[in-house]
């Protein structure tokens, strides 16, 4: 699993994490990932997460 670098790449990672799918792989990807901390990216991430 590729480590997420953009907010859009975090959505499937967080969905997998929420349902405990491939915990070891998901957690490793999350640890190795990064997210740009701008107001826009964090707002989009929050909106996308609420829609699921």
Secondary structure, DSSP 8 states (H G I E B T S, - for coil): -----SHHHHHHHHHHHHTTTTHHHHHHHHHH------HHHHHHHHHHHHH-
